[in-house]
Amino acid sequence: MQSLTPEPVVKLAPEIQHLTNRVKMVAYQAECELVRTISPHYRRVAEED
């Protein structure tokens, strides 16, 4: 398999990877909550799926 970049792949330490995954999960949850909050006030919410 050929790499897209010439730089070697850098693996994060498990603690950093865990923190990164948590931040992504919190951001996703915040986005979902925001959508639920504004959905009643947004006419075309059904078109956004």
mmCIF entry with sequence, helices, sheets and N, C-alpha, C, O atoms, coordinates in Angstrom:
data_MODEL
# 
_entry.id   MODEL 
# 
_entity.id                         1 
_entity.type                       polymer 
_entity.pdbx_number_of_molecules   1 
# 
_entity_poly.entity_id                      1 
_entity_poly.type                           'polypeptide(L)' 
_entity_poly.nstd_linkage                   no 
_entity_poly.nstd_monomer                   no 
_entity_poly.pdbx_seq_one_letter_code       MQSLTPEPVVKLAPEIQHLTNRVKMVAYQAECELVRTISPHYRRVAEED 
_entity_poly.pdbx_seq_one_letter_code_can   MQSLTPEPVVKLAPEIQHLTNRVKMVAYQAECELVRTISPHYRRVAEED 
_entity_poly.pdbx_strand_id                 A 
# 
loop_
_entity_poly_seq.entity_id 
_entity_poly_seq.num 
_entity_poly_seq.mon_id 
_entity_poly_seq.hetero 
1 1  MET n 
1 2  GLN n 
1 3  SER n 
1 4  LEU n 
1 5  THR n 
1 6  PRO n 
1 7  GLU n 
1 8  PRO n 
1 9  VAL n 
1 10 VAL n 
1 11 LYS n 
1 12 LEU n 
1 13 ALA n 
1 14 PRO n 
1 15 GLU n 
1 16 ILE n 
1 17 GLN n 
1 18 HIS n 
1 19 LEU n 
1 20 THR n 
1 21 ASN n 
1 22 ARG n 
1 23 VAL n 
1 24 LYS n 
1 25 MET n 
1 26 VAL n 
1 27 ALA n 
1 28 TYR n 
1 29 GLN n 
1 30 ALA n 
1 31 GLU n 
1 32 CYS n 
1 33 GLU n 
1 34 LEU n 
1 35 VAL n 
1 36 ARG n 
1 37 THR n 
1 38 ILE n 
1 39 SER n 
1 40 PRO n 
1 41 HIS n 
1 42 TYR n 
1 43 ARG n 
1 44 ARG n 
1 45 VAL n 
1 46 ALA n 
1 47 GLU n 
1 48 GLU n 
1 49 ASP n 
# 
_struct_asym.id          A 
_struct_asym.entity_id   1 
# 
loop_
_struct_conf.conf_type_id 
_struct_conf.id 
_struct_conf.pdbx_PDB_helix_id 
_struct_conf.beg_label_comp_id 
_struct_conf.beg_label_asym_id 
_struct_conf.beg_label_seq_id 
_struct_conf.pdbx_beg_PDB_ins_code 
_struct_conf.end_label_comp_id 
_struct_conf.end_label_asym_id 
_struct_conf.end_label_seq_id 
_struct_conf.pdbx_end_PDB_ins_code 
_struct_conf.beg_auth_comp_id 
_struct_conf.beg_auth_asym_id 
_struct_conf.beg_auth_seq_id 
_struct_conf.end_auth_comp_id 
_struct_conf.end_auth_asym_id 
_struct_conf.end_auth_seq_id 
_struct_conf.pdbx_PDB_helix_class 
_struct_conf.details 
_struct_conf.pdbx_PDB_helix_length 
HELX_P HELX_P1 AA1 PRO A 14 ? ILE A 38 ? PRO A 14 ILE A 38 1 ? 25 
HELX_P HELX_P2 AA2 SER A 39 ? HIS A 41 ? SER A 39 HIS A 41 5 ? 3  
HELX_P HELX_P3 AA3 VAL A 45 ? GLU A 48 ? VAL A 45 GLU A 48 5 ? 4  
# 
_struct_conf_type.id          HELX_P 
_struct_conf_type.criteria    ? 
_struct_conf_type.reference   ? 
# 
loop_
_atom_site.group_PDB 
_atom_site.id 
_atom_site.type_symbol 
_atom_site.label_atom_id 
_atom_site.label_alt_id 
_atom_site.label_comp_id 
_atom_site.label_asym_id 
_atom_site.label_entity_id 
_atom_site.label_seq_id 
_atom_site.pdbx_PDB_ins_code 
_atom_site.Cartn_x 
_atom_site.Cartn_y 
_atom_site.Cartn_z 
_atom_site.occupancy 
_atom_site.B_iso_or_equiv 
_atom_site.pdbx_formal_charge 
_atom_site.auth_seq_id 
_atom_site.auth_comp_id 
_atom_site.auth_asym_id 
_atom_site.auth_atom_id 
_atom_site.pdbx_PDB_model_num 
ATOM 1   N N  . MET A 1 1  ? 0.838   -1.186 0.000  1.00 0.00 ? 1  MET A N  1 
ATOM 2   C CA . MET A 1 1  ? 0.000   0.000  0.000  1.00 0.00 ? 1  MET A CA 1 
ATOM 3   C C  . MET A 1 1  ? 0.881   1.246  0.000  1.00 0.00 ? 1  MET A C  1 
ATOM 4   O O  . MET A 1 1  ? 1.831   1.346  0.776  1.00 0.00 ? 1  MET A O  1 
ATOM 5   N N  . GLN A 1 2  ? 0.564   2.169  -0.856 1.00 0.00 ? 2  GLN A N  1 
ATOM 6   C CA . GLN A 1 2  ? 1.377   3.373  -0.996 1.00 0.00 ? 2  GLN A CA 1 
ATOM 7   C C  . GLN A 1 2  ? 0.821   4.490  -0.127 1.00 0.00 ? 2  GLN A C  1 
ATOM 8   O O  . GLN A 1 2  ? -0.391  4.689  -0.055 1.00 0.00 ? 2  GLN A O  1 
ATOM 9   N N  . SER A 1 3  ? 1.712   5.214  0.530  1.00 0.00 ? 3  SER A N  1 
ATOM 10  C CA . SER A 1 3  ? 1.315   6.324  1.394  1.00 0.00 ? 3  SER A CA 1 
ATOM 11  C C  . SER A 1 3  ? 1.052   7.569  0.550  1.00 0.00 ? 3  SER A C  1 
ATOM 12  O O  . SER A 1 3  ? 1.680   7.772  -0.489 1.00 0.00 ? 3  SER A O  1 
ATOM 13  N N  . LEU A 1 4  ? 0.121   8.393  1.008  1.00 0.00 ? 4  LEU A N  1 
ATOM 14  C CA . LEU A 1 4  ? -0.196  9.631  0.303  1.00 0.00 ? 4  LEU A CA 1 
ATOM 15  C C  . LEU A 1 4  ? 0.850   10.710 0.548  1.00 0.00 ? 4  LEU A C  1 
ATOM 16  O O  . LEU A 1 4  ? 1.042   11.592 -0.289 1.00 0.00 ? 4  LEU A O  1 
ATOM 17  N N  . THR A 1 5  ? 1.522   10.642 1.683  1.00 0.00 ? 5  THR A N  1 
ATOM 18  C CA . THR A 1 5  ? 2.556   11.618 2.010  1.00 0.00 ? 5  THR A CA 1 
ATOM 19  C C  . THR A 1 5  ? 3.871   10.890 2.267  1.00 0.00 ? 5  THR A C  1 
ATOM 20  O O  . THR A 1 5  ? 3.873   9.734  2.688  1.00 0.00 ? 5  THR A O  1 
ATOM 21  N N  . PRO A 1 6  ? 4.969   11.556 2.017  1.00 0.00 ? 6  PRO A N  1 
ATOM 22  C CA . PRO A 1 6  ? 6.265   10.903 2.233  1.00 0.00 ? 6  PRO A CA 1 
ATOM 23  C C  . PRO A 1 6  ? 6.635   10.786 3.714  1.00 0.00 ? 6  PRO A C  1 
ATOM 24  O O  . PRO A 1 6  ? 7.523   10.007 4.059  1.00 0.00 ? 6  PRO A O  1 
ATOM 25  N N  . GLU A 1 7  ? 5.966   11.551 4.606  1.00 0.00 ? 7  GLU A N  1 
ATOM 26  C CA . GLU A 1 7  ? 6.278   11.502 6.031  1.00 0.00 ? 7  GLU A CA 1 
ATOM 27  C C  . GLU A 1 7  ? 5.783   10.184 6.633  1.00 0.00 ? 7  GLU A C  1 
ATOM 28  O O  . GLU A 1 7  ? 4.777   9.630  6.189  1.00 0.00 ? 7  GLU A O  1 
ATOM 29  N N  . PRO A 1 8  ? 6.483   9.700  7.625  1.00 0.00 ? 8  PRO A N  1 
ATOM 30  C CA . PRO A 1 8  ? 6.032   8.468  8.287  1.00 0.00 ? 8  PRO A CA 1 
ATOM 31  C C  . PRO A 1 8  ? 4.758   8.742  9.110  1.00 0.00 ? 8  PRO A C  1 
ATOM 32  O O  . PRO A 1 8  ? 4.507   9.871  9.533  1.00 0.00 ? 8  PRO A O  1 
ATOM 33  N N  . VAL A 1 9  ? 3.982   7.703  9.319  1.00 0.00 ? 9  VAL A N  1 
ATOM 34  C CA . VAL A 1 9  ? 2.764   7.819  10.110 1.00 0.00 ? 9  VAL A CA 1 
ATOM 35  C C  . VAL A 1 9  ? 3.154   7.944  11.572 1.00 0.00 ? 9  VAL A C  1 
ATOM 36  O O  . VAL A 1 9  ? 3.972   7.175  12.076 1.00 0.00 ? 9  VAL A O  1 
ATOM 37  N N  . VAL A 1 10 ? 2.561   8.920  12.250 1.00 0.00 ? 10 VAL A N  1 
ATOM 38  C CA . VAL A 1 10 ? 2.853   9.134  13.666 1.00 0.00 ? 10 VAL A CA 1 
ATOM 39  C C  . VAL A 1 10 ? 1.672   8.623  14.478 1.00 0.00 ? 10 VAL A C  1 
ATOM 40  O O  . VAL A 1 10 ? 0.544   9.078  14.293 1.00 0.00 ? 10 VAL A O  1 
ATOM 41  N N  . LYS A 1 11 ? 1.928   7.684  15.374 1.00 0.00 ? 11 LYS A N  1 
ATOM 42  C CA . LYS A 1 11 ? 0.878   7.166  16.255 1.00 0.00 ? 11 LYS A CA 1 
ATOM 43  C C  . LYS A 1 11 ? 0.889   7.966  17.544 1.00 0.00 ? 11 LYS A C  1 
ATOM 44  O O  . LYS A 1 11 ? 1.943   8.236  18.119 1.00 0.00 ? 11 LYS A O  1 
ATOM 45  N N  . LEU A 1 12 ? -0.300  8.337  17.986 1.00 0.00 ? 12 LEU A N  1 
ATOM 46  C CA . LEU A 1 12 ? -0.410  9.064  19.234 1.00 0.00 ? 12 LEU A CA 1 
ATOM 47  C C  . LEU A 1 12 ? -0.280  8.111  20.424 1.00 0.00 ? 12 LEU A C  1 
ATOM 48  O O  . LEU A 1 12 ? -0.609  6.928  20.328 1.00 0.00 ? 12 LEU A O  1 
ATOM 49  N N  . ALA A 1 13 ? 0.198   8.639  21.524 1.00 0.00 ? 13 ALA A N  1 
ATOM 50  C CA . ALA A 1 13 ? 0.242   7.858  22.750 1.00 0.00 ? 13 ALA A CA 1 
ATOM 51  C C  . ALA A 1 13 ? -1.191  7.515  23.132 1.00 0.00 ? 13 ALA A C  1 
ATOM 52  O O  . ALA A 1 13 ? -2.099  8.292  22.837 1.00 0.00 ? 13 ALA A O  1 
ATOM 53  N N  . PRO A 1 14 ? -1.421  6.380  23.776 1.00 0.00 ? 14 PRO A N  1 
ATOM 54  C CA . PRO A 1 14 ? -2.786  5.974  24.114 1.00 0.00 ? 14 PRO A CA 1 
ATOM 55  C C  . PRO A 1 14 ? -3.561  7.033  24.906 1.00 0.00 ? 14 PRO A C  1 
ATOM 56  O O  . PRO A 1 14 ? -4.761  7.205  24.691 1.00 0.00 ? 14 PRO A O  1 
ATOM 57  N N  . GLU A 1 15 ? -2.897  7.736  25.807 1.00 0.00 ? 15 GLU A N  1 
ATOM 58  C CA . GLU A 1 15 ? -3.571  8.760  26.597 1.00 0.00 ? 15 GLU A CA 1 
ATOM 59  C C  . GLU A 1 15 ? -4.032  9.914  25.710 1.00 0.00 ? 15 GLU A C  1 
ATOM 60  O O  . GLU A 1 15 ? -5.136  10.433 25.878 1.00 0.00 ? 15 GLU A O  1 
ATOM 61  N N  . ILE A 1 16 ? -3.200  10.303 24.788 1.00 0.00 ? 16 ILE A N  1 
ATOM 62  C CA . ILE A 1 16 ? -3.541  11.406 23.876 1.00 0.00 ? 16 ILE A CA 1 
ATOM 63  C C  . ILE A 1 16 ? -4.662  10.965 22.939 1.00 0.00 ? 16 ILE A C  1 
ATOM 64  O O  . ILE A 1 16 ? -5.577  11.741 22.664 1.00 0.00 ? 16 ILE A O  1 
ATOM 65  N N  . GLN A 1 17 ? -4.601  9.732  22.450 1.00 0.00 ? 17 GLN A N  1 
ATOM 66  C CA . GLN A 1 17 ? -5.648  9.210  21.573 1.00 0.00 ? 17 GLN A CA 1 
ATOM 67  C C  . GLN A 1 17 ? -6.982  9.167  22.319 1.00 0.00 ? 17 GLN A C  1 
ATOM 68  O O  . GLN A 1 17 ? -8.019  9.516  21.756 1.00 0.00 ? 17 GLN A O  1 
ATOM 69  N N  . HIS A 1 18 ? -6.958  8.748  23.563 1.00 0.00 ? 18 HIS A N  1 
ATOM 70  C CA . HIS A 1 18 ? -8.175  8.691  24.378 1.00 0.00 ? 18 HIS A CA 1 
ATOM 71  C C  . HIS A 1 18 ? -8.755  10.097 24.547 1.00 0.00 ? 18 HIS A C  1 
ATOM 72  O O  . HIS A 1 18 ? -9.961  10.287 24.394 1.00 0.00 ? 18 HIS A O  1 
ATOM 73  N N  . LEU A 1 19 ? -7.923  11.066 24.856 1.00 0.00 ? 19 LEU A N  1 
ATOM 74  C CA . LEU A 1 19 ? -8.366  12.453 25.008 1.00 0.00 ? 19 LEU A CA 1 
ATOM 75  C C  . LEU A 1 19 ? -8.935  12.986 23.698 1.00 0.00 ? 19 LEU A C  1 
ATOM 76  O O  . LEU A 1 19 ? -9.971  13.651 23.693 1.00 0.00 ? 19 LEU A O  1 
ATOM 77  N N  . THR A 1 20 ? -8.266  12.700 22.604 1.00 0.00 ? 20 THR A N  1 
ATOM 78  C CA . THR A 1 20 ? -8.738  13.133 21.285 1.00 0.00 ? 20 THR A CA 1 
ATOM 79  C C  . THR A 1 20 ? -10.108 12.535 20.987 1.00 0.00 ? 20 THR A C  1 
ATOM 80  O O  . THR A 1 20 ? -10.995 13.235 20.500 1.00 0.00 ? 20 THR A O  1 
ATOM 81  N N  . ASN A 1 21 ? -10.286 11.256 21.272 1.00 0.00 ? 21 ASN A N  1 
ATOM 82  C CA . ASN A 1 21 ? -11.576 10.612 21.040 1.00 0.00 ? 21 ASN A CA 1 
ATOM 83  C C  . ASN A 1 21 ? -12.665 11.227 21.913 1.00 0.00 ? 21 ASN A C  1 
ATOM 84  O O  . ASN A 1 21 ? -13.793 11.412 21.455 1.00 0.00 ? 21 ASN A O  1 
ATOM 85  N N  . ARG A 1 22 ? -12.343 11.543 23.153 1.00 0.00 ? 22 ARG A N  1 
ATOM 86  C CA . ARG A 1 22 ? -13.324 12.181 24.050 1.00 0.00 ? 22 ARG A CA 1 
ATOM 87  C C  . ARG A 1 22 ? -13.749 13.551 23.523 1.00 0.00 ? 22 ARG A C  1 
ATOM 88  O O  . ARG A 1 22 ? -14.933 13.889 23.539 1.00 0.00 ? 22 ARG A O  1 
ATOM 89  N N  . VAL A 1 23 ? -12.788 14.329 23.063 1.00 0.00 ? 23 VAL A N  1 
ATOM 90  C CA . VAL A 1 23 ? -13.101 15.659 22.526 1.00 0.00 ? 23 VAL A CA 1 
ATOM 91  C C  . VAL A 1 23 ? -14.015 15.529 21.310 1.00 0.00 ? 23 VAL A C  1 
ATOM 92  O O  . VAL A 1 23 ? -14.963 16.299 21.161 1.00 0.00 ? 23 VAL A O  1 
ATOM 93  N N  . LYS A 1 24 ? -13.737 14.566 20.448 1.00 0.00 ? 24 LYS A N  1 
ATOM 94  C CA . LYS A 1 24 ? -14.594 14.345 19.276 1.00 0.00 ? 24 LYS A CA 1 
ATOM 95  C C  . LYS A 1 24 ? -16.007 13.948 19.696 1.00 0.00 ? 24 LYS A C  1 
ATOM 96  O O  . LYS A 1 24 ? -16.983 14.413 19.107 1.00 0.00 ? 24 LYS A O  1 
ATOM 97  N N  . MET A 1 25 ? -16.122 13.089 20.716 1.00 0.00 ? 25 MET A N  1 
ATOM 98  C CA . MET A 1 25 ? -17.434 12.654 21.176 1.00 0.00 ? 25 MET A CA 1 
ATOM 99  C C  . MET A 1 25 ? -18.224 13.814 21.778 1.00 0.00 ? 25 MET A C  1 
ATOM 100 O O  . MET A 1 25 ? -19.422 13.943 21.529 1.00 0.00 ? 25 MET A O  1 
ATOM 101 N N  . VAL A 1 26 ? -17.565 14.652 22.564 1.00 0.00 ? 26 VAL A N  1 
ATOM 102 C CA . VAL A 1 26 ? -18.238 15.802 23.166 1.00 0.00 ? 26 VAL A CA 1 
ATOM 103 C C  . VAL A 1 26 ? -18.679 16.783 22.085 1.00 0.00 ? 26 VAL A C  1 
ATOM 104 O O  . VAL A 1 26 ? -19.775 17.338 22.166 1.00 0.00 ? 26 VAL A O  1 
ATOM 105 N N  . ALA A 1 27 ? -17.848 16.999 21.085 1.00 0.00 ? 27 ALA A N  1 
ATOM 106 C CA . ALA A 1 27 ? -18.215 17.895 19.991 1.00 0.00 ? 27 ALA A CA 1 
ATOM 107 C C  . ALA A 1 27 ? -19.421 17.352 19.227 1.00 0.00 ? 27 ALA A C  1 
ATOM 108 O O  . ALA A 1 27 ? -20.315 18.113 18.859 1.00 0.00 ? 27 ALA A O  1 
ATOM 109 N N  . TYR A 1 28 ? -19.450 16.048 18.990 1.00 0.00 ? 28 TYR A N  1 
ATOM 110 C CA . TYR A 1 28 ? -20.582 15.430 18.292 1.00 0.00 ? 28 TYR A CA 1 
ATOM 111 C C  . TYR A 1 28 ? -21.856 15.569 19.117 1.00 0.00 ? 28 TYR A C  1 
ATOM 112 O O  . TYR A 1 28 ? -22.916 15.896 18.582 1.00 0.00 ? 28 TYR A O  1 
ATOM 113 N N  . GLN A 1 29 ? -21.752 15.320 20.425 1.00 0.00 ? 29 GLN A N  1 
ATOM 114 C CA . GLN A 1 29 ? -22.921 15.449 21.297 1.00 0.00 ? 29 GLN A CA 1 
ATOM 115 C C  . GLN A 1 29 ? -23.420 16.886 21.338 1.00 0.00 ? 29 GLN A C  1 
ATOM 116 O O  . GLN A 1 29 ? -24.629 17.116 21.340 1.00 0.00 ? 29 GLN A O  1 
ATOM 117 N N  . ALA A 1 30 ? -22.517 17.850 21.370 1.00 0.00 ? 30 ALA A N  1 
ATOM 118 C CA . ALA A 1 30 ? -22.907 19.256 21.379 1.00 0.00 ? 30 ALA A CA 1 
ATOM 119 C C  . ALA A 1 30 ? -23.610 19.624 20.074 1.00 0.00 ? 30 ALA A C  1 
ATOM 120 O O  . ALA A 1 30 ? -24.602 20.352 20.081 1.00 0.00 ? 30 ALA A O  1 
ATOM 121 N N  . GLU A 1 31 ? -23.093 19.118 18.959 1.00 0.00 ? 31 GLU A N  1 
ATOM 122 C CA . GLU A 1 31 ? -23.713 19.383 17.662 1.00 0.00 ? 31 GLU A CA 1 
ATOM 123 C C  . GLU A 1 31 ? -25.121 18.802 17.607 1.00 0.00 ? 31 GLU A C  1 
ATOM 124 O O  . GLU A 1 31 ? -26.047 19.462 17.137 1.00 0.00 ? 31 GLU A O  1 
ATOM 125 N N  . CYS A 1 32 ? -25.286 17.578 18.082 1.00 0.00 ? 32 CYS A N  1 
ATOM 126 C CA . CYS A 1 32 ? -26.609 16.942 18.084 1.00 0.00 ? 32 CYS A CA 1 
ATOM 127 C C  . CYS A 1 32 ? -27.585 17.704 18.969 1.00 0.00 ? 32 CYS A C  1 
ATOM 128 O O  . CYS A 1 32 ? -28.744 17.890 18.597 1.00 0.00 ? 32 CYS A O  1 
ATOM 129 N N  . GLU A 1 33 ? -27.132 18.141 20.123 1.00 0.00 ? 33 GLU A N  1 
ATOM 130 C CA . GLU A 1 33 ? -27.999 18.899 21.031 1.00 0.00 ? 33 GLU A CA 1 
ATOM 131 C C  . GLU A 1 33 ? -28.385 20.239 20.416 1.00 0.00 ? 33 GLU A C  1 
ATOM 132 O O  . GLU A 1 33 ? -29.524 20.682 20.565 1.00 0.00 ? 33 GLU A O  1 
ATOM 133 N N  . LEU A 1 34 ? -27.463 20.877 19.738 1.00 0.00 ? 34 LEU A N  1 
ATOM 134 C CA . LEU A 1 34 ? -27.769 22.138 19.064 1.00 0.00 ? 34 LEU A CA 1 
ATOM 135 C C  . LEU A 1 34 ? -28.826 21.936 17.989 1.00 0.00 ? 34 LEU A C  1 
ATOM 136 O O  . LEU A 1 34 ? -29.741 22.749 17.863 1.00 0.00 ? 34 LEU A O  1 
ATOM 137 N N  . VAL A 1 35 ? -28.713 20.869 17.219 1.00 0.00 ? 35 VAL A N  1 
ATOM 138 C CA . VAL A 1 35 ? -29.705 20.570 16.187 1.00 0.00 ? 35 VAL A CA 1 
ATOM 139 C C  . VAL A 1 35 ? -31.069 20.327 16.819 1.00 0.00 ? 35 VAL A C  1 
ATOM 140 O O  . VAL A 1 35 ? -32.080 20.827 16.326 1.00 0.00 ? 35 VAL A O  1 
ATOM 141 N N  . ARG A 1 36 ? -31.105 19.561 17.909 1.00 0.00 ? 36 ARG A N  1 
ATOM 142 C CA . ARG A 1 36 ? -32.386 19.324 18.601 1.00 0.00 ? 36 ARG A CA 1 
ATOM 143 C C  . ARG A 1 36 ? -32.980 20.625 19.130 1.00 0.00 ? 36 ARG A C  1 
ATOM 144 O O  . ARG A 1 36 ? -34.198 20.802 19.128 1.00 0.00 ? 36 ARG A O  1 
ATOM 145 N N  . THR A 1 37 ? -32.128 21.523 19.578 1.00 0.00 ? 37 THR A N  1 
ATOM 146 C CA . THR A 1 37 ? -32.594 22.783 20.153 1.00 0.00 ? 37 THR A CA 1 
ATOM 147 C C  . THR A 1 37 ? -33.177 23.712 19.092 1.00 0.00 ? 37 THR A C  1 
ATOM 148 O O  . THR A 1 37 ? -34.206 24.347 19.321 1.00 0.00 ? 37 THR A O  1 
ATOM 149 N N  . ILE A 1 38 ? -32.529 23.792 17.941 1.00 0.00 ? 38 ILE A N  1 
ATOM 150 C CA . ILE A 1 38 ? -33.004 24.741 16.925 1.00 0.00 ? 38 ILE A CA 1 
ATOM 151 C C  . ILE A 1 38 ? -33.978 24.130 15.926 1.00 0.00 ? 38 ILE A C  1 
ATOM 152 O O  . ILE A 1 38 ? -34.597 24.860 15.151 1.00 0.00 ? 38 ILE A O  1 
ATOM 153 N N  . SER A 1 39 ? -34.128 22.820 15.927 1.00 0.00 ? 39 SER A N  1 
ATOM 154 C CA . SER A 1 39 ? -35.010 22.163 14.954 1.00 0.00 ? 39 SER A CA 1 
ATOM 155 C C  . SER A 1 39 ? -36.423 22.730 14.922 1.00 0.00 ? 39 SER A C  1 
ATOM 156 O O  . SER A 1 39 ? -36.946 22.946 13.829 1.00 0.00 ? 39 SER A O  1 
ATOM 157 N N  . PRO A 1 40 ? -37.069 22.981 16.052 1.00 0.00 ? 40 PRO A N  1 
ATOM 158 C CA . PRO A 1 40 ? -38.433 23.520 15.994 1.00 0.00 ? 40 PRO A CA 1 
ATOM 159 C C  . PRO A 1 40 ? -38.516 24.906 15.349 1.00 0.00 ? 40 PRO A C  1 
ATOM 160 O O  . PRO A 1 40 ? -39.593 25.319 14.919 1.00 0.00 ? 40 PRO A O  1 
ATOM 161 N N  . HIS A 1 41 ? -37.416 25.615 15.277 1.00 0.00 ? 41 HIS A N  1 
ATOM 162 C CA . HIS A 1 41 ? -37.403 26.981 14.737 1.00 0.00 ? 41 HIS A CA 1 
ATOM 163 C C  . HIS A 1 41 ? -36.853 27.052 13.316 1.00 0.00 ? 41 HIS A C  1 
ATOM 164 O O  . HIS A 1 41 ? -36.689 28.135 12.755 1.00 0.00 ? 41 HIS A O  1 
ATOM 165 N N  . TYR A 1 42 ? -36.573 25.890 12.745 1.00 0.00 ? 42 TYR A N  1 
ATOM 166 C CA . TYR A 1 42 ? -35.940 25.835 11.425 1.00 0.00 ? 42 TYR A CA 1 
ATOM 167 C C  . TYR A 1 42 ? -36.879 25.128 10.465 1.00 0.00 ? 42 TYR A C  1 
ATOM 168 O O  . TYR A 1 42 ? -37.165 23.941 10.627 1.00 0.00 ? 42 TYR A O  1 
ATOM 169 N N  . ARG A 1 43 ? -37.351 25.845 9.480  1.00 0.00 ? 43 ARG A N  1 
ATOM 170 C CA . ARG A 1 43 ? -38.369 25.329 8.564  1.00 0.00 ? 43 ARG A CA 1 
ATOM 171 C C  . ARG A 1 43 ? -37.936 24.083 7.793  1.00 0.00 ? 43 ARG A C  1 
ATOM 172 O O  . ARG A 1 43 ? -38.721 23.147 7.639  1.00 0.00 ? 43 ARG A O  1 
ATOM 173 N N  . ARG A 1 44 ? -36.721 24.066 7.318  1.00 0.00 ? 44 ARG A N  1 
ATOM 174 C CA . ARG A 1 44 ? -36.287 22.998 6.420  1.00 0.00 ? 44 ARG A CA 1 
ATOM 175 C C  . ARG A 1 44 ? -35.444 21.943 7.115  1.00 0.00 ? 44 ARG A C  1 
ATOM 176 O O  . ARG A 1 44 ? -34.545 21.375 6.495  1.00 0.00 ? 44 ARG A O  1 
ATOM 177 N N  . VAL A 1 45 ? -35.706 21.670 8.372  1.00 0.00 ? 45 VAL A N  1 
ATOM 178 C CA . VAL A 1 45 ? -34.898 20.708 9.112  1.00 0.00 ? 45 VAL A CA 1 
ATOM 179 C C  . VAL A 1 45 ? -34.961 19.309 8.492  1.00 0.00 ? 45 VAL A C  1 
ATOM 180 O O  . VAL A 1 45 ? -33.978 18.570 8.539  1.00 0.00 ? 45 VAL A O  1 
ATOM 181 N N  . ALA A 1 46 ? -36.082 18.948 7.923  1.00 0.00 ? 46 ALA A N  1 
ATOM 182 C CA . ALA A 1 46 ? -36.220 17.618 7.308  1.00 0.00 ? 46 ALA A CA 1 
ATOM 183 C C  . ALA A 1 46 ? -35.325 17.474 6.083  1.00 0.00 ? 46 ALA A C  1 
ATOM 184 O O  . ALA A 1 46 ? -34.913 16.362 5.754  1.00 0.00 ? 46 ALA A O  1 
ATOM 185 N N  . GLU A 1 47 ? -35.020 18.561 5.410  1.00 0.00 ? 47 GLU A N  1 
ATOM 186 C CA . GLU A 1 47 ? -34.159 18.520 4.213  1.00 0.00 ? 47 GLU A CA 1 
ATOM 187 C C  . GLU A 1 47 ? -32.680 18.347 4.559  1.00 0.00 ? 47 GLU A C  1 
ATOM 188 O O  . GLU A 1 47 ? -31.878 18.011 3.688  1.00 0.00 ? 47 GLU A O  1 
ATOM 189 N N  . GLU A 1 48 ? -32.319 18.570 5.803  1.00 0.00 ? 48 GLU A N  1 
ATOM 190 C CA . GLU A 1 48 ? -30.915 18.553 6.201  1.00 0.00 ? 48 GLU A CA 1 
ATOM 191 C C  . GLU A 1 48 ? -30.399 17.162 6.537  1.00 0.00 ? 48 GLU A C  1 
ATOM 192 O O  . GLU A 1 48 ? -29.200 17.012 6.772  1.00 0.00 ? 48 GLU A O  1 
ATOM 193 N N  . ASP A 1 49 ? -31.238 16.147 6.571  1.00 0.00 ? 49 ASP A N  1 
ATOM 194 C CA . ASP A 1 49 ? -30.793 14.793 6.906  1.00 0.00 ? 49 ASP A CA 1 
ATOM 195 C C  . ASP A 1 49 ? -29.992 14.164 5.852  1.00 0.00 ? 49 ASP A C  1 
ATOM 196 O O  . ASP A 1 49 ? -29.555 13.024 6.007  1.00 0.00 ? 49 ASP A O  1 
# 
